[in-house]
Amino acid sequence: MSAAISKGTHGHPTPFALGSTHFAINKVSAAQPFRWLARGWGDFIHHPLLSLLYGVLVVAACYGVLFLSRAAPAIMFGFLTGLMLIGPFLALGLYEASRQRAMGERVSILGTFRAIWKHKLALALIAVALGFIMIAWLRVSSIIFALKFGFLEGSSMAYASGLFQPEYLPALLFYAAAGFVFAVIVFMTNALSMPIVLDRNADALTAMVTSFKAVSLNKAPMIVWALLLTVLAAVGVLTAFWGFAVIFPLLGYATWHSYRDIVEAER
């Protein structure tokens, strides 16, 4: 039995081949996402300065979005939710830090940059795919706000308070449904793709297809994982984004451990 199976999978791994790359996709229990968070916390406290650096950068990015959209509150929601869509790419350094620790290597910012540069082509292609999805979401988000909330005016706070009136609930639900579609696409194709690139030297297409297959074969645990991501992201927003200083690196490390549990490759 493989090491990955002993960490929480059950049954036999499902073989999966794409081109010359052969993977074994393990099925894990619905409780496994909580273990990923526990292991992610272990990584966080093992190198807190690196973790907080990434977390504070994400907090700064959120406030940067607020600053840039202060004159156009309607686009603020699209940019903030879009930032969540490209979160897997922003966490690249965290995946590599977890990999370095697992391999017994010295964890360093320079080392994470070197690893990212080594796989720059595949990672860049995934980043381009995420970028197109974000652009599409920003366009859809802008159209929805223009059609449903174009009459609202004022500052960002006044605009936001106006949105959450009972009469606008159907429009908000429609906006949430549209965002859900984009989130599902990103989640299924990128939940594990970038750790696969960093650890297996896979190309972008192989990584994204493998991620999609792995999520499809682990519906229950990945639904739990997606719900945890959503709840923790909400906590980050409700703490005026400062919660992301801890939440973002924690989720980045936990994502690495989700990959390690689910995907194996024949060397």
C-alpha positions, 0 to 999 in steps of 0.5 A: 500500500502506498504512502498516500493511501496510508494517509487517508485514502480507501480502496484501490487507486484509479489508474489514469494516463494522459500521453506518456504520463501515468497517474494513480488517483486515490479516493479519500474520505470526506473527513480528509479536508480537515486533515489537510488543514491540520497539516497545513497549519503544521507547515504554517508554524514551521515557517511563519515568516514566509507564510505571513509574507504571502498572507500580507501580500494577499491582504495588500492585493485586496486593499489595492482592489478597493483603492483602484475601484473606489471611484467605480464600486460596481467593479469592486465585487468583480475584482475581489471575487476574481482575485479569489479565482486566481488564488491557486496561482498566487499560492505557488510559493506556498506549494513549493514551500510545502514540497521543500519541507516534505523533501527535507530541503531548506525552505527559502523564498529564493528556493521557491522562486527558483522552482517556479522559474524552472516550471515557468512555461507550464505555470505560465500557461495555467496562469493565462487560462486563469487570466482568461477566466478572470477576464470573462468573469469581470465582463459577466460581473460588470454586465450583471451589475450594469443591468441589475444595479446600475441605478445605485450610486455613492461610495463603495460602502454605500453601494454595498449597503444598497445591494443587500436590500431585500428587494435585490435578493433575486439579482444577488442570487443570480450574480452568485449563481453566475459566480458559482459556475466560474468557480466550479470551472476554476476549482475542478481544473486548478484544485491540484494542477499547479502542485502537479506541475511543481512536483511531477514536472507535468505540462499544463494540459496534463496537470489541469486534466488530471486535476479535473479527473481527481476532483471528479473521482473524489466528489464528497471530499472535494465538496467538503473542501470547497465549502471549507474554502468558501467559509474561510474566504468569507472569514477573510472578507469579514475581518476586513481582509486581514484574516487572509494573512493567516487563512491564505497561506494555511489554504495554500499549504493544505492544497499541497497536502490534498494533492499529495493524498490524491495524486500519485505518479508512476516514476 
